[in-house]
Amino acid sequence: MALNRKIAFIDLTTETISLEPIPMEWRRKFVGGRGLDAYLLYTNTPGGCDPLGPDNVIVISAGLLGGTLASSASRTHIAAKSPLTNLFGSASMGGFFAPEMRWAGIDHFVIRGKASRPVYIFAHDGEIEIKEADHIWGTGVYNAQAIICKELGDEETQSLCIGPAGENLVRYASVITGRKDAGARTGMGAVLGSKNLKAVACRGTMEIEIYKPEEALEYNKQAIDQVISSKASQSMQRWGTNFMFGITNTTGLVRTRNFQYNQLPKSEDLEAENLEQYSIGMDACFGCQVHCRHRYLIKDGEYAGTYAVGPDYTSQGAFGAEVGCRSMNTVLVGNYLVNDYGIDTLETGSMIAWAMELYEKGIITDKETHGLKLEWGSDTAVTEMIKQIAFRKGLGDTLAEGPLRAARRLGPESMKYLVQVKGMSNLNTDERAAPALALSVAVSSRGSDHLRGIPAIDLYNLPMDVLDRIYRHPGGYDGPLANSFSEYEGKPRMVMWQELCYMAVESLGVCKYHTVFLSPNHPAFTEFSRLIELNTGLEFSEMDLWDCANRSYTIERLFNLREGMTRADDWLSDRYFDEPTQLGLPGVRGKRIDRQKFNGMLDEYYRLHEWDEAGIPTPQLLKKLDISDLWPSRQI
Amino acid sequence: MGKKIMIVDPEKCTGCRNCELVCSVKHNGVSNPSVARIHVVKWDNPSMYIPMRCQHCEDAPCMAVCPKEAIYRNEELGSVSINHDLCIGCKMCVSACPFGAMGWNPKRGRIFKCDLCHGEPQCVRFCDTKAVDYVESSKVDSDRMREAAVNYAELTRRYVR
């Protein structure tokens, strides 16, 4: 059954492996996936450990519903202490790895130590082996996966690999499975690299028993129909996540030329419709009917004819608007390169954009760039910098260190132009006109990021009764809500609700596009509860799930506090407060975040989470969630 | 109106493998593609996804090779079906099938193959792009013909006039 999967504890130093069952108490408290990962990471790492040292632990998981009938139960989550932020590291990826992991009998890997030479882990039908990887070390992720499939003699093998960037300890290196499914944020690839771990491969034929198969099939159909009947899904089915670019860029919500503008004019070539000429078909993760990305062939230049998958919305920003490039071909090349090298597309684009602004301002010169003209809109500069970062050559060696460490090398003046939170760069969105979105970025438990708690539907100006239906349940909330995205009041609840919704969906191993993210009509706690019951037989009420999500999100918070994070880290770069937006529609033009009001939002956000003014969970909350033992000094 | 047949359009397949999942749940109550009666064969570069399953051949090798006449044609559906009461589990059909569509389930000690879900194939029901479809045989030709004619008309407009 779905509940008999194991946790594989692997020590790469001693090459010891043990398989342990998952206690029912953990299921009840943490569900699975990211939720249980938070607990496993917190309890298996010593506070203050070196993120690139043997004491750091990598946790890889499939969710509770991975591989079952849950619309798109495809997500793999990876967690470790982040070498980029020194805080909670966490990334989620789609593809086919998670279901294969479960068919191989495993729900979580907990990997510690350091191998004496390059290795990869292979799990198959309840057995785990550590295999040599000398011959794969140095290859890109596409080749690495192909070699692993070939030598194991099974094309169905799914693996999760690092590329050269992970091996070179680029602090925002990703892990990749398939052609584009990337666990990219917070540098998880560098942690694998530091352990000489090139890949984790899975192949399985062990069945996952479905509790009520007939009903689960029918309910799954209903959930799928609910998801694909929304406009957001239908747009993604045709154009991928890229459909958003036309909307956000026209409105003025796209970070451009690092952070100088909020819109890239004359960007027709970057529009989603233009992808059709490169596309040879759509591509989906396991079980998903949204199929949000293209399979494409690059048309022009050095990589003409190369096959890749994507690009997602974030790559359009990273190698388009942020760096001032107006070429879809460049976006496609950039997307291909970052995935094959195994680096985070968002962080890479943001670091290049920052370097370009420094070059423009004369803070770095041809001396630092070794003659490379880091000019806005230079397609060759972008692809060259991607390579330099992945291989730590020239200026790339500095940029590979991530925003704060790089700024320390390049001098205090460079710090002024950084757009980061907790040491991680923002993605390609500009939230100056939308305080709720800005708050979600500032408080995210993994550093600046949109996928932690973004209330994206805040931009839709929805009727109040829709907001009431979503944000007042479960748990009850009778405070304010507001449907204008310019407001500050009523937004902290929306951010907190989204944080817990995303935590729940990632504990189940289901994709965010199948919950309230881009559409208000997608499944949420009510549907999750039913999906769990029909697939596994476990009964979780909506409120139970809410509490579990709250518990796990609180543990992520405790992890960060243990590593020394303070309230000051839940804050945005000064540019958000000091530089008004210059472009876009009237509702977003001339906007900046108000410091005082933002501080008020932060107070309210803490209050809703039952954290004190310093952002520390109250003893009452820890007691209520039954995790007081994780924070002994706060026990009542 | 002819009988319905199963058809595949690789151009529409997104490779999600939902067909494998729902097939294995429908027939076995479990998620496990290794006992699914449909499988998406994938090539990564250049990419190609092809859902493969029983073709319900007119001159079926599995039927021909069966020593016990346990494989027969279901006249109502036009499908190639198994009579498990007659089957002795010799697996000759598994060897004979040119499409690899006859499977062996070691746990149940049984052969298995697509049974068209008794006329309502779940793989088709769950495939939103209809890369696998179950349609009137007369309509297959006319649909494809119409698609081809649209392309032809487009080219004619563009280049001939």
Interface residues (C-beta under 8 A of the other chain):
Chain A: G67 T68 L69 F96 P99 R102 W103 Y142 A146 E155 R179 T205 M206 E207 I208 E209 I210 P213 A216 L217 N220 K221 I224 I228 Q237 I280 G281 M282 D283 A284 C285 F286 G287 C288 Q289 H291 R295 Y307 V309
Chain B: E11 C13 T14 G15 C16 R17 N18 L21 V22 S24 V25 K26 N28 G29 V30 S31 N32 P33 S34 V35 K42 D44 N45 P46 S47 K107 Q122 R125 F126 D128 T129
